[in-house]
């Protein structure tokens, strides 16, 4: 849990390089949904401030970006640019590693951040918790056993293929059950839609990049989060 918090938040938790091995990385990814739950609780607190809805929504989105060092948004932007370019996997990976933001990245960020900011104030606090937790559960799907890394180095190479299917099934079944208490129909449906979108994203990135990268994890997180917010906002 300490490694998961160190990776996924700005909390000043020190983790020595000797502590980060394959086993620790596997467990950190499995604990990632708990980090989403903590972020969701903080988001709920901001949304309860006496502010206009859209102001509260954008402030919450901004807080989440700061609290996570903007990593997931950076991953979303890089993945969008990588998927939007032409050429072989090597070309796409080079575009993702470039560091700049192309038109696909800009559009993806505007749509996702705007939609999240608009949806957050309209849903219940339970839906906010569900959305942020589901977003981090997307990491477990990305790192399922059998999913390769696109590069031999980086976060993707460290965590790719580390999650047994029983861990993924356990997390997503628990989230669907929790969704029932958010809304008897929209809650579980939101989790199912999020899972389908993440699996489609993983399949497409495997086809285009040859596997997952750390950026793909960030894109999957934002995709799942927005899916739950959008469905529960209906």
Secondary structure, DSSP 8 states (H G I E B T S, - for coil): -HHHHHHHS-------GGG-SHHHHHHHHHHHHHHHHHHHHHHHHHHTSSS-HHHHHHHHHHHHHHHTTTHHHHHHHHHHHHHHS-S-HHHHHHHHHS----HHHHHHHHHHHHHHHHHHTTS-HHHHHHHHHHHHHHHHHHTBTT--BSSSSSHHHHHTT-B-HHHHHHHHHHHHHHHHHH-TTHHHHHHHHHHHHHHHHHHHHHHHHSSB-HHHHHHHHHHHHHHHHHHHT-
